[in-house]
Amino acid sequence: MVTETNTHVSAIKIEDLTVAYRDKPVLWDVDLDVPAGVLMAVSGPNGAGKTTLIKSILGLIKPVAGQVQVFGMSYRQNRKTVAYVPQKSSVDWDFPTDVLDVVLMGRYGHLGWIKRPGKKDKDLAKEALDKVGMLHLSYRQINQLSGGQKQRVFLARALVQDAMVYLMDEPFQGIDAVTERTIIGLLKELRSLGKTVLVVHHDLQTVKEYFDRIALLNIRLIVAGAVDDIFTDENLKKTYGGLKTF
Amino acid sequence: MLGEIFSDYTLRTVSIGSAVVGACGAVIGSFAVLRRQSLVGDALTHSALPGIVLAFIVTGSKDISVLLTGAFISAFIGAAFMRFIIKNTQIKEDTSLGIVLSVFFGLGIVLLTYVQKQPDATQAGLETFLFGQAATIMQRDVVFMSVVMLVILGVVFTFWKEFKLLVFDAEYGQSSGFNMRYMDILLTVLMVLAIVLGLQTVGVVLMSAMVVAPAASARQWTDKMGIMVLLSAVFGAFSAVIGAVVSSLYTKLPTGPVIVVVLSSVVFVSLVLSPRRGIFWQLVKYEKNKRALRLEATLAALRELSMQHEDKCHGHEECVLRVMKSEGAPLGKTLRLLSQKGWATEVTRGKWAITEEGLKEADKFLHLIKDNNQ
């Protein structure tokens, strides 16, 4: 599946990561190596720290201890190689703008301060919208989108970032079956282009079908590795405390 | 009246000054409303009051630039205090707003009362900052205010893209390499500037209306952020000018409350009459949808009945149709509408059949339903 020559290049390397809100640990001493070119799920129960893990990689949350490296450098130094798809519930979709404008935000990081997006950026945004099957809705108000369409808009925004690593927070939450197929198709395409994709994923039923690697998280990292090796009842019990079996 | 405004020196000064105040508050207010931080403006205006009075106590001067400098510092401290509370305690944002608003305003009132109890009369007029008095604006002030407005608009224009990120998706903005904390602070500074500008005209108590009302109204009319900000500025300037002129023509009427009365009518019209978002048009749309659904349901029933007969023109009793369609809807009216459109015909009295046209129409929307379900 994944060629072994790829595995020794780390796209993301997390060491001793500990995050706490006030006195409560949210992540505890997490070490995780995400090899370049894999499609990896991050799973675990509610409150396991999955979103926190993603946000820590992006430097949005300051850890108590530990460090994160993206291709051997800090996120700050290498941020242009990382694209981010937040949970779609994290923004107010009644914001007065259209689909194309949101996707263009994916170009802002490349543009830097003050400079406005130009024709080239618009072309790239439309290309990305075409990939997610939303080109005909470019000028649709974002408050008129379905859940699946919102998720596609966010995915298109990440695609125009033209990154090496894609971090996605629950992209399959609350969407229709067609959108789910579209998204997983695109993620597999990204992997085949040598990109690295890390996805917070809830639905254990689809793990084997969608991903080649998985990290099971419950504040501590329980186990991480190839789905074929570690996606076992025993590991799931360790992660979910015996509540879920597969 | 318009001619009067531009020939009369005082009225002209008051109008221009108020327009500037209204536009600035409304532009910055748009961002606050979109960020769901409408009440931040309220807390900041109230926290400007102790600064005004303290500036007077310290300098003994009633020069407007001195007093507004005090107001600026005080409001900014209020903003910083609010941020400090949210960051370092378990207290939530709304509560910290309440704390800052009441503590600073209370302190301001205490200081104001203390100053007013002094035997000399030099403090007279400070209380106009509570409800504003547009008539006190001088031409010199207007120049200063216009400069501040240009600065505010210039910064908003320059950092348009970054402000949009801050408002819509700050975390994504941060992950894209923009320091959103700087943008947040910059927006707060602009807001304090806009508020301080309006203290003389609108006053401490009601300045927040100048921040929230035009923006909330503008949101009703448009789905584009740029147009919303422009429209908000127009609403704000318009209301401020009307309010200021009216209050100046009738002496001793405080300006702030008059402006708020004008603003209220703008808000009312926007909430009720704006297309798409307005309450009135939503009701109209709802009724229209209901009628269309009734037509379709009855047409579908007629189609189904016609399938059971060789003779397509066979008439069906109204009572049968009444059972088949959704309850509560007036059948007679719906059938009459259908025959007007040529989709159904009354074969004999009280007996109805679907027409060829009607069949085509029914097939059309039944297909639509099927497509949507796929």
Contacts between the chains, C-beta under 8 A, distances in Angstrom:
chain1	res1	chain2	res2	distance
A	55	B	171	7.4
A	58	B	171	7.9
A	58	B	174	7.7
A	58	B	175	4.4
A	59	B	174	7.6
A	59	B	175	7.3
A	60	B	171	5.5
A	60	B	174	5.8
A	60	B	175	6.3
A	79	B	175	7.1
A	79	B	176	7.4
A	79	B	177	5.2
A	80	B	177	7.7
A	82	B	175	7.5
A	84	B	172	6.2
A	84	B	175	4.7
A	86	B	169	7.0
A	86	B	171	6.2
A	86	B	172	6.0
A	90	B	169	7.2
A	90	B	171	6.9
A	91	B	168	6.0
A	91	B	169	4.9
A	92	B	34	7.8
A	92	B	36	7.3
A	92	B	168	7.5
A	95	B	34	6.5
A	95	B	167	7.2
A	95	B	168	5.0
A	95	B	225	7.5
A	96	B	34	7.4
A	96	B	219	6.7
A	96	B	222	6.5
A	96	B	223	4.9
A	96	B	224	5.8
A	96	B	225	4.9
A	96	B	228	5.4
A	97	B	164	7.8
A	97	B	168	7.3
A	97	B	223	7.5
A	97	B	224	6.9
A	97	B	225	5.6
A	98	B	223	7.6
A	98	B	224	7.8
A	102	B	168	7.6
A	105	B	164	7.6
A	105	B	165	6.4
A	105	B	168	7.4
A	105	B	169	7.1
A	105	B	172	6.9
A	105	B	173	8.0
A	105	B	176	7.7
A	108	B	161	6.1
A	108	B	165	6.4
A	108	B	173	7.4
A	108	B	176	5.3
A	108	B	178	7.1
A	109	B	175	8.0
A	109	B	176	3.5
A	109	B	177	5.2
A	109	B	178	7.9
A	111	B	161	7.7
A	112	B	177	7.6
A	113	B	159	8.0
A	113	B	162	6.9
A	113	B	178	7.2
A	114	B	158	6.0
A	114	B	159	6.9
A	114	B	161	7.5
A	114	B	162	7.7
A	115	B	161	8.0
A	116	B	160	7.7
A	116	B	161	6.2
A	117	B	161	7.7
A	141	B	223	4.8
A	143	B	223	7.5
A	157	B	172	8.0
A	161	B	176	7.8
